[in-house]
Amino acid sequence: MPAYQIELNDPTLSQTFDITSKTASFQTTEVLDTPLLGFKVNSRAIFKGHLFHKIIIKKDGVEALDGVIIDQADKQSQGDKTTGFTCQNNGYYAQKRIVAEVYNNRTASYILTHLITKYFPEVSSSMIKPSTEVLKEIKFTYVMLSDAIEYIMNLMPGWRYYIDSQDRFHFFFKTDGIGAPVNQTMIQLDSLSVDYEGIDHYNRVWIVGNKEAAPNAIDVYYTADGTQKYFGPLPYEPAALKIFITPAGLPEYQLTIGAEGAEGSFEALYNAKQRVFYLANPSFMFGALRANFRPIRQFIDYYENVPDIQKFGLMERAVKNKDVTNQSETRRYGKAQVQESSVTKRKLRFTSDHPNILNASLGQQRAVSIMKGHWEITGNFIFTRISRDVAAKRDKMEIIDVEMEEVI
């Protein structure tokens, strides 16, 4: 049976305290496709505040996990003071860093490695596996690092990620290694459940991108005849709208323009709702009119799994993604979304204290064969959630609850 040691590091005192004797239990929760590894330490006789201090958990003398305290709850129970420390690994800082970057024609593995190196030095990129698909344009305009990571992952169907207890960022396709098979002798059979989840099943996904002005301006031409007042509607919502007139025999000049209802005197006014502009005094205007502006476009498209629609009927969802700003990325994002959301996978959940399950890691693939009683379950599954409960005063010091997802 492994021996655990719990240490509390107080940076204000530059000291580390052993609180193993004061700790009754701890629980950890690891979840695939998130940077966070959360854990809770339940102690007694803690008499100071330790918010944002560090807790280190050692197993047989070797550091197994450390994290920052993000919540401390003190209580008094039967004359004793108890403390619950809620902690997170260094993935906590993924929600505390802001990214401003533009990437052109780069792979996801390159982008993730660069983001971690530049914005996330607490984490190692050594477990990022190389990807080959090139992403044409990725733009992050002062977004949270965790959102930037999520956006990249949404463009890479079949790829998964997490940050492990050693602060290494894992990025891999479908599985992250293969472990020993799992059978009914290794689990608490009464805890087993199998889910066939359909609530999040969609076979047509609409992608609604961000509105963005084109980099180059266009011209739209009209003719002022001294009587026509209104011109338009413009073919696109305009950015940086300018109106020019070229009177017969005279050089072109720019008209002053303002928004309809704006204070001041203008030669032309723009109605944003109708997308038209009009002349304040049309009787004085003769000649060619040129409306110059950068068109604002919004990318909207849908992608579907036709065989799935034919089999189960149409099931739609709309995804609004402010980071999708061009047609190629809209297409990539849409295909990724419909590919992920139109596949039905089995999920297994069970409890175990077997050594074969206790050494599980996220993303690890196992061949599962549970053939007993009412169960006939076979297939390849990966670990997507691992929750450990370690208590000193219990026959089975460590037990584990896991969730496994079928590999398709």
Rosetta blueprint (number, residue, H / E / L):
1 M L
2 P L
3 A L
4 Y E
5 Q E
6 I E
7 E E
8 L E
9 N E
10 D E
11 P L
12 T L
13 L L
14 S L
15 Q E
16 T E
17 F E
18 D E
19 I L
20 T H
21 S H
22 K H
23 T E
24 A E
25 S E
26 F E
27 Q E
28 T E
29 T E
30 E E
31 V E
32 L L
33 D L
34 T E
35 P L
36 L L
37 L E
38 G E
39 F E
40 K E
41 V E
42 N E
43 S E
44 R E
45 A L
46 I L
47 F L
48 K L
49 G L
50 H L
51 L L
52 F L
53 H L
54 K E
55 I E
56 I E
57 I E
58 K E
59 K E
60 D L
61 G L
62 V E
63 E E
64 A E
65 L E
66 D E
67 G E
68 V E
69 I E
70 I E
71 D E
72 Q E
73 A E
74 D E
75 K E
76 Q E
77 S E
78 Q L
79 G L
80 D E
81 K E
82 T E
83 T E
84 G E
85 F E
86 T E
87 C E
88 Q E
89 N L
90 N H
91 G H
92 Y H
93 Y H
94 A H
95 Q H
96 K L
97 R L
98 I E
99 V E
100 A E
101 E E
102 V E
103 Y E
104 N E
105 N E
106 R E
107 T E
108 A H
109 S H
110 Y H
111 I H
112 L H
113 T H
114 H H
115 L H
116 I H
117 T H
118 K H
119 Y H
120 F L
121 P L
122 E L
123 V L
124 S E
125 S E
126 S E
127 M E
128 I E
129 K L
130 P L
131 S L
132 T L
133 E L
134 V E
135 L E
136 K E
137 E E
138 I E
139 K E
140 F E
141 T E
142 Y E
143 V E
144 M E
145 L H
146 S H
147 D H
148 A H
149 I H
150 E H
151 Y H
152 I H
153 M H
154 N H
155 L L
156 M L
157 P L
158 G L
159 W E
160 R E
161 Y E
162 Y E
163 I E
164 D L
165 S L
166 Q L
167 D L
168 R E
169 F E
170 H E
171 F E
172 F E
173 F E
174 K L
175 T L
176 D L
177 G L
178 I E
179 G L
180 A L
181 P L
182 V E
183 N E
184 Q H
185 T H
186 M H
187 I L
188 Q L
189 L H
190 D H
191 S H
192 L L
193 S E
194 V E
195 D E
196 Y E
197 E L
198 G L
199 I L
200 D L
201 H L
202 Y L
203 N L
204 R E
205 V E
206 W E
207 I E
208 V E
209 G E
210 N E
211 K E
212 E E
213 A E
214 A L
215 P L
216 N L
217 A L
218 I E
219 D E
220 V E
221 Y E
222 Y E
223 T E
224 A E
225 D E
226 G L
227 T L
228 Q L
229 K L
230 Y E
231 F E
232 G L
233 P L
234 L L
235 P L
236 Y L
237 E E
238 P E
239 A E
240 A E
241 L E
242 K E
243 I E
244 F E
245 I E
246 T E
247 P L
248 A L
249 G L
250 L L
251 P L
252 E L
253 Y E
254 Q E
255 L E
256 T L
257 I E
258 G E
259 A E
260 E L
261 G L
262 A L
263 E L
264 G L
265 S L
266 F L
267 E L
268 A E
269 L E
270 Y E
271 N E
272 A L
273 K L
274 Q L
275 R L
276 V E
277 F E
278 Y E
279 L E
280 A L
281 N L
282 P H
283 S H
284 F H
285 M L
286 F E
287 G E
288 A E
289 L E
290 R E
291 A E
292 N E
293 F E
294 R E
295 P E
296 I E
297 R E
298 Q E
299 F E
300 I E
301 D E
302 Y E
303 Y E
304 E E
305 N L
306 V H
307 P H
308 D H
309 I H
310 Q H
311 K H
312 F H
313 G L
314 L L
315 M L
316 E E
317 R E
318 A E
319 V E
320 K E
321 N L
322 K L
323 D L
324 V L
325 T L
326 N L
327 Q H
328 S H
329 E H
330 T H
331 R H
332 R H
333 Y H
334 G H
335 K H
336 A H
337 Q H
338 V H
339 Q H
340 E H
341 S H
342 S L
343 V L
344 T L
345 K L
346 R E
347 K E
348 L E
349 R E
350 F E
351 T E
352 S E
353 D L
354 H L
355 P H
356 N H
357 I H
358 L H
359 N L
360 A L
361 S L
362 L L
363 G L
364 Q L
365 Q E
366 R E
367 A E
368 V E
369 S E
370 I E
371 M E
372 K E
373 G L
374 H L
375 W E
376 E E
377 I E
378 T E
379 G E
380 N E
381 F E
382 I E
383 F E
384 T E
385 R E
386 I E
387 S E
388 R E
389 D E
390 V E
391 A E
392 A L
393 K L
394 R L
395 D L
396 K L
397 M L
398 E E
399 I E
400 I E
401 D E
402 V E
403 E E
404 M E
405 E E
406 E E
407 V L
408 I L
